[in-house]
Amino acid sequence: MKKLLYIYNPHAGKGMAGKWLGQGLDVFTKAGWLVTAYPTQCKDDARRIAASLGGGFERVVCCGGDGTLHETVSGLLELPERPPVGYLPTGTTNDFARNLHLPRKVEEKMRTAAAGVPRAVDLGRFNGTPFLYVAAFGAFTDVSYDTPQFFKSIFGHLAYVLEGATRLASLPHYRLRVEHDGGVEEGDFLYGMVSNTVSVGGFRSMDAKAVKLDDGLFEVVLIRFPQNAAQLQSILSALVQMSPTPGGGVVTAFQTARLRVTCGQEMAWTLDGEYGGSPKEAVIENLPRAVEIVHGK
């Protein structure tokens, strides 16, 4: 009988993972899996369990927010051979889940996780540390963990936009050199996002049709510090419309497989919504088709 490891975060979102447990076990069992279930106990627990136990299973399914998925995938990267991953999203915005085209109904999500066909996806590596879908610096890097949970629960991704936009005029900026496959960007920037997802906090990096999870490329957005009211309005419009303008200007978007970001001072980063350190230099590399994740349609 095939074995499935079910890792769930009982605190993600509104505690839906715990409510779904019985139904999930039934769906997985009917799909032919012998299930081992593990509720995470603390931060980084999903990574620890995936790394220590994941190699003994034919499939790992995680239930929680994108942070739980990040931990699970990070743990599996420590294994020489990695089982495919199924995902049941219960978080607030579920940014990465948007890429997977999962069904809307809970039971259909479970059936997809149990019997869906895995597809390879790229991952990222930030100064040696893996990340699933985004590394970001500057103005909004603290929004995902500073925005109150009750506010996120009520307003979803719009909470991130509102929290960041209210502070935009007074935000710090950084003089940077950003080297990438297509050239070099230099200047004063207040935000940067290196992603492999159609959106982060509801903000799209570029046209969703250009985002492919297995092409070996990141989608990068850089926002320069506004020099006047017109540029500030341009940034706000990009946030509200959730679509930056590719090719130069105050909001720049491009694709690359690797980049180096150099700053004259320590600069905080977030990796998949969690604090990722404050290095003066960051080397970010794409890891092509590093793990298999079950998709919907």
N, C-alpha and C positions, 0 to 999 in steps of 0.2 A: 504494500500500500504506500502511495506517495505521501511524503511528510511535508507539512506546511508550518512555518513559524509565524505566529500572529502577534505582532508587537503593537500595543495600543497605549495611547496617552490618555488616561482618564480625566485629565484636566483641560484638554484642548477645547477651544470654542466654548460651548455651553455644557460640556460634560457628555457630549453625544456618544463618544466611544464606548463608555460604560453601558449606556442604554442600548447600544447596538450589539453588545457582546453575544448574547444568546442567539439572536437572529443570525449573526455572522458565523458562529460555530455551526449552526444548522446548515447554512448555505454551503460552507466549505466542505462539510462532511458529505453532503449529498453530491457534491462535485467530485468525490473520490479521494479527499485528502484526510490524512490523520493529523489532527491539529494540536499543536502546543501553543498555548496562549500565555503572554507575559505582559502585565501592566507595568509601565515604566514607573520608577520610584523617585527619580530625581533628574536633574539636568544631565545630559550626556549618557543617560542609562540606555537609550535605544542604540546608541553607537556601541556601547560596551557589549550588549547582548548580541547584536548583529555580528560583531567581530568574533565573539567567543563561541557562539552557537550556530551562526548562519550557515557555516560550511556543511553542517549535517542535515540540511533540508534542501528539497528540490525547489521550494518557493518560499519567499518571505513576503508577508503582507503587513504593512504598517497602517495604523489608523490614528489620525491626529492632524495637526496642522503641518504646514510646510517645514517647520522646524523639526518635527518628528521624522519626516521623510529625509531631511538633511542628515540628521544623526544616523538614521538607519543606513543610508547609502554610504556615508563616511565610514561606518563600521565594516560594511561589506568590501570596501576598497582595500581593507587590510588583508583580505583573503586572496590566495592565489587563483582560486576559481570561485566565481560569484553566482549565486542563484538569482533568477529573475525576481523583480520586486513588483508587488501589487500595492495600490494606494487607495485608501478610503479617507478622503479629506474631510475634516471636521473643524478646521481652523476658521479665522475671521475672514481673510481675503483669499486664501488658497491660490496664490499667484501661480505656482508651478502647475497646479492641477488644471488650469485653463489650457495648457498645452496638450493635455492627454485626451481631451474630448470625452470625458467620462459621462455616463448616463446621468440623468437628473434624479431618478428615483433611487432610494437607498438600496433596496434589494437588487436592483439592476447593477448598481456600483459593485456590490458584493459578488455577484455572479461574474462580472467582468474581472475583478481581482482574482477570482478563483479559476476561471477558464479562459480569460482573454489571452491573446497572443502577445508576448513581450516583443518590444522593439528597442534596439540600441539607442542610447542618447549620449551626448557629450557631457562631460563634467568640466569643472574649472579647478585650477590649482593656484593659490595665492601665497607666494613666498613659501611654497611647500605644503600649505594646508588646503585640503580639498573643499570645494563648495559645489552646490548643486545647480543653482540658477542665477545668482547675482552677487557681485562684489561692488560696493558703492562707497563713495567718500563725500565729505562735505556737508552741505546744508541739511539734508534730510536723513543722514545716516542714523540719527538717534530717534527719528520719528516713530519707527515701528516698535521700539521698546519704551519710548517716553509717552506716547499717546495712551491715555487711560483705557484699560480694558473695556469698561462699560461703554465708553464712547465708540470704540472700534466695533463692539458687538451691535450697537444700534445703527451706526452709519456705514459700516463696512469700509470699502476702499476709499470712499470720499473723505473719511476721517483723516487719512494720511495727507491728502491734498490740502484740506482745510488747515490742518495743524502746521504744515510747512508754509503755506501761502501767507498765513497771518504773521510769520516771522521773517518773510523774505527780505524786506527792505533793510533789516538790521543784522542780517546774517554775515558771519565771517567769510572771508575768501582766501584763496591760497594761490601763490605764484608757482606754476607747475610747468614741467616739461613732460609731455606725453608722447612717447615713441611707440609707433605701431606699424603694421605691415605697409600701410599706405603713405607713411611720412611722419611728420612731427607736428604737434600742436603745442604752442607756448602761450602763456598769458596768465591772467588772474581768473580763476575758476571758483565758483561757489558750490558746484555739484558735479559728480561724475558717476556713471552707472555702467558696469560691464556685465552683460547678462546673456543668458540663453533661455529666454522666456518671452512670451508675447506681451506680458505686462508685469509691473512691480507696483503694488499698492494701487492697481488700476491704471497706472501711467504706462503707456506703450512706449517701448524703445524706438520703434519704427513700424512701418507697415507690417501687419501680422503675416502677410503672405511672404515676406522676406525672411521670416524667422523659421529656421529649420533646426530641429534638435540634434541632428546627426551630421551636420555639414562641416564640422571642425572649425566653425567660426563663432565668435562672440558678436553681439550687437552692442555698440558703445554709444552712450549719450554724454556729451559734455556741455555744461551750462556755464557761460562766462559771467563774470560779475557785471551787472548792468551799470552803464555809465550815465544813463539819463532815463527819464520817465518812459520814453518810447520803448527802450530795451526792456525795462521792467515789465511793461505791459505785454511785450512779446513773450517773455518767460511765463507770465501768468496765463496767457492764452494757450501756450503749449501744455501747461499743466491741466487746465480745465478741459481742453479738447483732447487731452491724452494722446497727442501725436506731435512729436518734434519735427522740424523741417530738416531733411538730410542736406548735407553739403554746405558747411560754413555757417557764419552768422552767430548770433548770441547763443543759439541752441544748435549744436552740431551732432550729427549721427553718422556712424560708419561701422563697417564690419572688419574684424581682424582675428587672427588666430593667437596672437601674442602681443602684449604691450608692457611697457615699463613706465611707471609713473614716478617722477622724482620731484620732491618738495624740499625746500630749505628748512623746514621745521617738521616736527612730528604731526601727523595727520590721521585722525581716526577713520577707520573703515568698518563697514558692516559686511558680514558674509551670511547670506540667506536670512537677513533680519536680526542677526546676533552680532555682538561686538567682535571684531576681528583683529584688534590691535591698532597701534598707532606708529607705523614705521615711516621713516623719511623716504624710503624707496620701496616700491612694490613691483614685483615681476609676476604677471598674471598669464598663465598658459592654458590653452584649451587641451583637454584630454579626450580625443575623438572616440566616440562609441565605447565609453569606459564601462557602462553598466546597462542592463536591460530592464526596462520598466514597462508594465502592461498598459496599453492604451485602450481607449474605447473605440469609436468608429474609425 
